[in-house]
Amino acid sequence: MPSDLHASRRPTPLRRSLIGSTWEGILAMPLVYLNLPANLVIAVLLAEALRVPPDTYGWLVSLPFWCNLLQLPLGGVVFAHFRARDVFVATIWINILIWAAFAVLLLAAPEIVQARPGVWAGWFLFGCGLTASVMAVAWTTYMQSWVPARVRAVYFSRRNRWAQFSNLAFLLLAGVALRWPTLPVIAGVILFSCVLRGFSAVVAARNPARGDPVSPRGADWAGQWRALRGEKAFWSMVLFGVVWGAMLNGYSAFQPVFMLSVLGEAPHAASVPLALSLLFGALALPVWGRLIARFGARPVLFCAVPLWTAVNLTWAFLTPDLHVLLYPVWAFTGAINAGIVLAQLNLLMKLMPPGARGLAVGLNTACIALGTAVAPIVVGQGLAWGLARGASAAAAYQVFFLSLPVWALFVLLALRRVREPQSAPIEHALGAFRNMRTLAGALGLGFLAQTLFTPRGADRRSEY
């Protein structure tokens, strides 16, 4: 009887899988953060330790997104023979090995890297980006196959919250280490991240959820394409992702460089506002999860994108004397980014057809990569062009940041085309964002608010 009672209290396989996935995310975050383009550690490595110019920097931080294009044919071969869960675990280990090799090279032969920083950093970032892109597709396909739809929004908000806290702790520790922004210190940060990622790989391998098996006939890519071809809602979501990804990466990739080169922030000091971004993102995630569960992902995105734009327009007015504004700007940006990422993930899982999961995730990732890869290259070339013609770095960056509202309008026009099933009208979600129009007017974006929320046509009620 006691053994039966003990067994009845044992967590179910689903609950153990959910808990295991949460721990995997917590331990993974340091190296996952390094895989993100233009993160603080890599920005310090490229801009401070290796002194690469803005145009080269733009190419280097775009490499992970070109890798997202290459993962489509590579994933087509891999997923035809291996289940998504096994691909996910294997690519974790390959990614760890590449990062560890890069760190060892920085420690053992720094003069080789310094002689040709763009080439060496480029090859390693390419390898890390390619494995990370395949890993991301495998993870999304794997999670979509076993996490119940009824708990996705709430579960991923909680999982992402703990992952954000992990990232916050890592960024604060890295900020302390980056008081000495040398190649050996940066290599040590990378190796520390690899060790934690190794523990996360072990946790992932022991997760009870197996995911979908490999089809005995192999992957039917032609059948999956037929299932996707007529899904207008899916392709509208992809178009939105392309435009939003271009805007996000075009501006965000150069914010750490702006902090280091124009505002004169020391690397360790720059980690504090970035850590605030992660903290506020983690605190905001439960609210975003409930909003998405109640109203849907699309209404939440329609509210979050203008808020993100309004807050980030502050970058156009930042000077060394006003650097204290970095703290509220990064805090609000982190809170809003958390909601946008969560809404995009839930929208993707809702709109991709069940019979075409692998191709849907791969195509979505590859298409979005077009915008996110081109954006930092164009921005880097534009900034280099302005600097070469005598413009100050501060003026070049501030003019660049002032173009934010224009691109935000393109993002919202693309989002208008998305149709999400079982979601509330956007006007219902606006009740939770009642102050957005006031904030938009205060920041000089009243025209944008009027465009979104004014009814169009006689006797016609606008959805917005």
Secondary structure, DSSP 4 states (H G I P E B T S, - for coil): -HHHHHHHTSPPHHHHHHHHHHHHHHHHHHHHHHHSTT-HHHHIIIIIIS---HHHHHHHHHHHHHHHHHHHHHHHHHTTTS-HHHHHHHHHHHHHHHHHHHHHHHHH-HHHHHHSHHHHHHHHHHHHHHHHHHHHHHHHHHHHHHS-GGGHHHHHHHHHHHHHHHHHHHHHHHHHHTTS--HHHHHHHHHHHHHHHHHHHHHHHT-S---PPPPTT---HHHHHHHHHT-HHHHHHHHHHHHHHHHHHHHHTTHHHHHHHTS---HHHHHHHHHHHHHHHHHHHHHHHHHHHHH-HHHHHHHHHHHHHHHHGGGGG--GGGGGGHHHHHHHHHHHHHHHHHHHHHHHHHHS-GGGHHHHHHHHHHHHHHHHHHHHHHHHHHHHHHHHTT--HHHHHHHHHHTHHHHHHHHHHHHHT---TT---HHHHGGGGTTHHHHHHHTT-HHHHHHHHS--STT-----
